[in-house]
Amino acid sequence: MLSFTGEQTLWGQLSSDGSTASKALGAILCNEARRQILSSRRWKFLEKTKTLSTVASQQAYKLPSDLNWLSGLTVTIGTTVHRPIEIHSREEWDTLNQGSSTSDTPEYFFLTNSTVEFYPTPSSSTSNAITFKYGRKQKDLSVADYTTGTITSIANGASAVIGDSTVWTTKMNNRWIRITDSDTANTGDGEWYEINPVVTATTLTLDTLYNGISISAGTAAYTIAQVSLLPEAYHFLPLYKALVHYFTSVKPDQLKSKLYNDMFVNLFGDMEANEAGKSSSNVLNRGIHTDNIRNPNNYPPAVT
């Protein structure tokens, strides 16, 4: 993975200017390029699911803080999954809510900038009833890699990481950690794992189980980093796009501008081919609204 610090280092090398001012400009250009790339499609790798509990007589609920676009919303009460209909007009929503109504069968929902509201208002509290399916938004990368202290223990197939002399904070939630690999015992596997969540200053949890050899009473080096939401194979895309802008407008160099533009276009094309759809299969789902779509597997009989 390419961390924020790694991206900054490469920017200095590829722009031939490693000054503080140049790196600050590079960070701005890379973050803007990242937003443009991620907002250009509803990429499958941005999809995420989160649940919330309903509260009796509470109509409005906070949307996930990293929500960019909502692709689905359900409310599960008991074994019944409800799919309320979205109301798009504030006027229609206000008219609907002129009469108060409570029920555990939601019929409609309405989105504001930061909340979702239900009608009727939930009449009881139900754990993890509301399920959001949504696309995440990218937070600007701005924090340098963190390497203070060492890793003392993590078991193979476990998710709890114990550190020594570390000062981990909840601000590190959803960053990534890599325990340095080497040939000696009690070192890591060199793979990146998402952090979710940080528990204490010396304890954190991995979002997926650790695949490396167990560490016990170790002093392993590690890195916690901010990284892009882009798949690892495409982490260079924002850097290439930022360099195109740099060598076009800031420090004009036609050859370098064309070089990085070609590199960006080729790599973006690869990502579009591999990541824009959910499946590489050419079998179409014969669900609703597909009656007029020709299935590519229905080949005409051979002429003899």
N, C-alpha and C positions, 0 to 999 in steps of 0.2 A: 504494500500500500504506500501511497505517497501522502505523507503527513503535511501539515501546514509548514513545519520547519523544513522538510525536504523540498517542498514546492518553492519556498523562499530561497533556499540554497541554489536550486536549479535556475530560478529566475536570474539571480546574480551572475551565474555562469553563462547562460544563454543570451542574456542581454548585454553581456560584457560590462556590467555596472553593478557591483555588489554593495554600493553605498546604502546607507540607511534610507535616504530619500527615494532611491530607485526601488528598493525592496517594498517600501510603503506604497508606491505607485503600482508595483507588480501585484501586491495583495489586493488592491482595489480592482485592478483589471481582471485578475483571476476570479475573484468573487463574482463580479458582474458577468463574466463569461460563463461561470458555473450556473448562475441563475437562468441565463438565456438558454443554455443547453438543456437544463432540467425542465424548463417550462415549455420547451418546443414540442413535447409529446407527453402523453399520459403513460410514462414508462412503467413497465411491470415491476421493476425493482424498487419503485417508490411506494408500492402498496403496503399498507400496514393495517392491523386490526387492534382496536382498543375497546374495553368495556367500562361502563359506569353503572353504578347502582341507582335505582330510582328512590326517591324520598317521598313519603306520603304528603300530599297536598303541595308539592313543589312542581311548578310548571317548567321552569327554565334550568338548563344544565350547561356547564362550561364545555365548549368544544375542545378537543385535544390541542395543545399549544403548538404542535408542529403540523397541524392540518393545513393542507394547501387546497385540495379539492376532495369533495365527498363523493364516493362511488356507491355507497350503500348504507342503509341504517335499518336496524331491526330492534324490536323490543320483545324479549323472551320472558313470558310469565308462565311458570310451571313448565309444561312440555309444549306450550303453544308459542310459535314464533310469529309475531305480528309485524307486518310491513306497512307502516303508516304512509299516507300520501303526502307529498310535499306541497305546501301552499306557498306560492311565489310572491303574491301581492300582500303588502302590509295592510291595505284597506280591506281585503278579503279576510285576512287573519283577524283584524280588529273586529270586524262584523261577526265572525264566527265566535269570538270570545265575549260578546255582549252578555251572553248568559253563562254563568259559571257552571261547570260540569266536571265531575271526577269519575274516573273509571280506570281499571287496570287493562282495558282494551283500547289502546291508542289508535285513533283513526287518522290524525293529521299531525304534521310537524312543520315548523317554521324556523328558518335559519336567520340569525343576525350575524354581525361581524365576529362575535365571540361566543354565542350561545345557540343552543337548539331548544325550542319550546314545543310542548306536546299538548294536543287537545284530543280528548279530555285530559285534564290534569291527572297524573297518577294518584290513585286513591290509597296505595299502600307502598311500603318500602320493600324492594326486591333486590338482592345482591346481584351485581353484574348483569342486570337486565338489558341495558342499552348496549348495543354493539355497533361501533362505527367501523366502516371499511373506507379507507381514504388514502390519498396520496400525500406523502410527507413533503414539507418544504425544507429547503436547504438553509441552514444557518451559516452566516459568514464565517470563514475560517480566519482566526486571528490570534490563537493562543499557541505559544511555543510548546514543543514537546517537554514532557515532565519526566524526570529520571531520578528524583531524589529517593534515597534509601535502596532497599533490596527486597526481593521476594524470598520468604523463608519456607513457605509450604503451599502446595497445591497438589491434589491427588488426581491421578488419571481417572477420567470419567466423572469428575466432580466439577463444581463451579465456584467454590469458595476459595479466594486467594488471600493469603496472609502476608503482610509486609512488615518490615522492620525499619524504623526511622523514616517512615513515609508520612506524608501529610495529605492524605486523600480527602477530597471534599465532594459534596453532592453535585457541585458544578461539573464534576468529571463524569456524571452519568451520561451514557450514550456515546462517550468517547471510546477509543479502542486501545487495547493493551497488547504488547508483544513482549514475551519473556525471552531474553536473548539466548540464542542457541549456541552450543559449543560441544566439544567432545568430552568434556568433564562431567562428572556426576552432579546432580542437583542444579542443573541449568534447564532452560526452557526448550520449546520446540521451534521457536522462531516464527510461529504463526500469529496472526492478529485475531483477537477476540473482542467483541463488543462488551462494554461494561454496563450492567443493568442489575442492581444499582450499586453505588458506593454505600457501605453500611456504617463504617467508622473510619477514622484516620488511618487505620492499619488493616482494614478488612473491606474487600469488595467482592462482588459476584459477577461471574461471566454470564452472558446471555445464552451461550451454548456451552456444552460440556468440554472440558479440557482433554485434548487428544494426546498430549505429550506424556513422557515418562514422569512419574510422580516426583515431586520435590519435597524433601523433608529436612528440616534444620539447615536449609540452604542460605546462600547469600547471592542469589541470582540477580543479575542486572536486568532492567526492563525499561520499556518506554510506554508512556501513555500519551496519545496524540489525538488531535482533531484531524479527521479525514473527511473526504467528500462522500456524498451519498451515491456517487457514480460507482458502478462496478469496478473492481480493482484494475482490470485490464484497460480501463478507459480514463484513468486518473490524470493522464497527460493532456486530455482534451482542453480543459480550461487554460492550461499553460500555453498550449499552441495558439489558441484563439487570442489570448492576451498578447502574445508576441507578435501576432499579425497586426494588431492595433498599434503596438509600440513601434514597429518598424514601418508602419504606414504614416502615422501621425506625429509621434513623439520624436523619434530618431529615424527619419526616412532612409530606408535601404530596400530598394525594390527587389533585389535578389532574395534577401532574407524574408521579406514579407511574403513573397511567392512560395518560398520553401516551406514556411510554417503554415501557410494557408493550405498547401497541398497535403501536408501531413495531417492537418486538422480534418480536411474533407475526407481523406481516406479512412482515418480512424473513426470519424463520426459515422461514415457509411457502414463500417463493420458493426458498430454498436446498434445502429438502426436495424440492420439485418438480424442481429442476434438477440436484441433486448426489447424491441418494440411490441412483439406479440407474446402471447402466453404459451404457444406451442409451435413446434416446427412441423407438426403433422399437417398434411394437406386434406385431412378429413374434416368436413364442415359439420358443425353441430346442427342437427335438424330441429332446432327449437322454434319458438314463435318468431314470426316475421322473416322466415327464410324460405317461404314457398316459391319465391321467384328467383332464388339463387341456384345456379347450376352447380351440382357437386362435381368437383374435378375428378373424382374417382369413377364417375359414370362414363366410361369410355365407349365410343361407338363400336359395334362389332366389326371385326376385320373383314375386309372384302376379299372373297376368294374367286 
